[in-house]
Amino acid sequence: MLPKAKAERPDVLVIMITAYGDAETKRKALENNAEALLTKPIDFVSLRGEIDTRANRAHEGRQTEAASRRNRDQPVSG
């Protein structure tokens, strides 16, 4: 399911929640571009931390991209 979702919307950040916290499940999730894998029962403080971390990184990435576009579009003087 995750590979299909990421293929259709590669920009969407995915935090997976599973009942199985084994190494193989984690490896597969990260291999398929999940941002993080949390196990049940859900620790909502950890979930909030993961969401905040990913949202901040995405925001910083958008700011960097916008600054790059502005710099690229400015005329070169000289």
Rosetta blueprint (number, residue, H / E / L):
1 M L
2 L H
3 P H
4 K H
5 A H
6 K H
7 A H
8 E H
9 R L
10 P L
11 D L
12 V L
13 L L
14 V L
15 I E
16 M E
17 I E
18 T E
19 A L
20 Y L
21 G L
22 D L
23 A H
24 E H
25 T H
26 K H
27 R H
28 K H
29 A H
30 L H
31 E H
32 N L
33 N L
34 A L
35 E L
36 A E
37 L E
38 L E
39 T E
40 K L
41 P L
42 I L
43 D L
44 F H
45 V H
46 S H
47 L H
48 R H
49 G H
50 E H
51 I H
52 D H
53 T H
54 R H
55 A H
56 N H
57 R H
58 A H
59 H H
60 E H
61 G H
62 R H
63 Q H
64 T H
65 E H
66 A H
67 A H
68 S H
69 R H
70 R H
71 N H
72 R H
73 D H
74 Q L
75 P L
76 V L
77 S L
78 G L
